[in-house]
Amino acid sequence: MIAKIVNTLISKIGLAVLSICLLLLNSNVLGSEGLGAVGILVLDISVFLLLGNIVVGGRMIYHASRL
């Protein structure tokens, strides 16, 4: 049990460090305009996924069990 907790904690910390490194690399390579464009793209995808989940979410699970 403790090993799973430690493994998960190390994985989360490693992912956070890699995410910060990627952010710094992107900001240096793309600049502020490119980073803003990437941010808007990610925001658009997140909004579409959120709306799709609200509209379709439970119905898809209900109908998938009927197939």
CYANA upper distance limits for C-alpha pairs under 8 A (distance plus 0.5 A):
  1 MET  CA      5 ILE  CA      7.01
  2 ILE  CA      6 VAL  CA      6.66
  3 ALA  CA      7 ASN  CA      6.47
  4 LYS  CA      8 THR  CA      6.57
  5 ILE  CA      9 LEU  CA      6.59
  6 VAL  CA     10 ILE  CA      6.60
  7 ASN  CA     11 SER  CA      6.63
  8 THR  CA     12 LYS  CA      6.63
  9 LEU  CA     13 ILE  CA      6.68
 10 ILE  CA     14 GLY  CA      6.50
 11 SER  CA     15 LEU  CA      6.58
 12 LYS  CA     16 ALA  CA      6.67
 13 ILE  CA     17 VAL  CA      6.73
 14 GLY  CA     18 LEU  CA      6.67
 15 LEU  CA     19 SER  CA      6.51
 16 ALA  CA     20 ILE  CA      6.76
 17 VAL  CA     21 CYS  CA      6.74
 18 LEU  CA     22 LEU  CA      6.59
 19 SER  CA     23 LEU  CA      6.65
 20 ILE  CA     24 LEU  CA      6.72
 21 CYS  CA     25 LEU  CA      6.63
 22 LEU  CA     26 ASN  CA      6.50
 23 LEU  CA     27 SER  CA      6.59
 24 LEU  CA     28 ASN  CA      6.74
 25 LEU  CA     29 VAL  CA      6.62
 26 ASN  CA     30 LEU  CA      6.06
 26 ASN  CA     31 GLY  CA      7.91
 26 ASN  CA     35 LEU  CA      7.39
 27 SER  CA     31 GLY  CA      5.58
 27 SER  CA     32 SER  CA      6.97
 27 SER  CA     34 GLY  CA      8.44
 27 SER  CA     35 LEU  CA      6.60
 30 LEU  CA     34 GLY  CA      5.29
 30 LEU  CA     35 LEU  CA      6.54
 31 GLY  CA     35 LEU  CA      6.62
 32 SER  CA     36 GLY  CA      6.58
 33 GLU  CA     37 ALA  CA      6.80
 34 GLY  CA     38 VAL  CA      6.76
 35 LEU  CA     39 GLY  CA      6.64
 36 GLY  CA     40 ILE  CA      6.71
 37 ALA  CA     41 LEU  CA      6.73
 38 VAL  CA     42 VAL  CA      6.70
 39 GLY  CA     43 LEU  CA      6.60
 40 ILE  CA     44 ASP  CA      6.62
 41 LEU  CA     45 ILE  CA      6.84
 42 VAL  CA     46 SER  CA      6.62
 43 LEU  CA     47 VAL  CA      6.65
 44 ASP  CA     48 PHE  CA      6.77
 45 ILE  CA     49 LEU  CA      6.67
 46 SER  CA     50 LEU  CA      6.57
 47 VAL  CA     51 LEU  CA      6.62
 48 PHE  CA     52 GLY  CA      6.51
 49 LEU  CA     53 ASN  CA      6.52
 50 LEU  CA     54 ILE  CA      6.73
 51 LEU  CA     55 VAL  CA      6.61
 52 GLY  CA     56 VAL  CA      6.21
 52 GLY  CA     57 GLY  CA      7.59
 53 ASN  CA     57 GLY  CA      4.99
 56 VAL  CA     60 MET  CA      6.52
 57 GLY  CA     61 ILE  CA      7.58
 58 GLY  CA     62 TYR  CA      6.75
 59 ARG  CA     63 HIS  CA      6.61
 60 MET  CA     64 ALA  CA      6.42
 61 ILE  CA     65 SER  CA      7.01
 62 TYR  CA     66 ARG  CA      7.50
 63 HIS  CA     67 LEU  CA      7.36
